[in-house]
Amino acid sequence: MNLTVTAQDIARAEGYLAAGDIESALPQLQELTGAVEDWAAETCADTKDRQWFSFDDAFERLAYRRVEKDPRELVQVEVPLARLYSDLAFARIRQEDFAAARDALMQAVRWNPMNCGYRLDLAEVCRILGDVQEWAALSFSVLARASDARSAGLAYANLGQLFLNENDGVAALGCARLAQSLASGEQRVTRLMNSVGKTHPEALSATEDALTRQLGMQGIPTEPSAEIAVCLLMCASDAAREGDTKAATDFTVRARNLVGADNAKALIQLINESDAELAAEKEAGERGEAAAHAVGQPDTAVPVAPAGEDA
């Protein structure tokens, strides 16, 4: 069964959303997602050895492979199905149908598990629905997948609010400071910092070591994922080799914003050293194969006559 939904179909429905015409957009989005579900039920049913995704780019595919350690064959669907379900969720949120919005965002995350915007939106909807455990779990899951500083900062802000609700001022402050270092301009981060100062002023005297220890006890990583930064820098290296300067710069800047300039520089050095080692190993292997091939060739030297015969 072929997928009948196209990117143009999705863009058409998004035009109504952009105009604020939810009544026109919603039936189209429902029809499109219904067609996707029919197609997926028939085409994507057996996921033991193969799974279909709708990643936005090659980076997300690489990051998924490295973070999730998924050994299956990954089949890329070229139609932006995750975005389609996010559009449907937006329409449902405008109608204040948060349960339906949650279901749509779950599908958005299923089709693109590396898009942290979908995860954060789903976390917020779960919070509105009173599912604090899922709100916290989704926020925590962003820390291992965030490829931009803002997403990581918002995830830390959510977790800081969770600790504040649990009366753990030190952990709340630790998350708030991490959030501020990554997404200082976000209102959610500012509100959290102000709330910690008002409700737990004693926490403000805690040292950085104390904050780090408290977050460690809670199982919260104090740095964004170095694995994601490596994926960004690997994609930057690939883009540079292909002559795509803009993409190479964008990937590099994202990595620097995520883990800091010094850490990004160290990771770049490690990647370059690894590439050099692989290139040397490949060259050595090619030389070995060439030598083995030469040894196996027929002897082309002038034959020496046996003793007692004329040469």
Secondary structure, 3 states (H helix, E strand, C coil): CCCCCCHHHHHHHHHHHHCCCHHHHHHHHHHHHHHHHHHHHHHCCCCCCEEEECCCCHHHHHHHHHHHCCCCEEEECCCCHHHHHHHHHHHHHHCCCHHHHHHHHHHHHHHCCCCHHHHHHHHHHHHHCCCHHHHHHHHHHHHCCCCCHHHHHHHHHHHHHHHHHCCCHHHHHHHHHHHHHHHCCCHHHHHHHHHHHHHCHHHHHCCHHHHHHHHHHCCCCCCCCHHHHHHHHHHHHHHHHCCCHHHHHHHHHHHHHHHCHHHHHHHHHHHHHHHHHHHHHHHHHHHHHHHHHHHCCCCCCCCCCCCCCCC
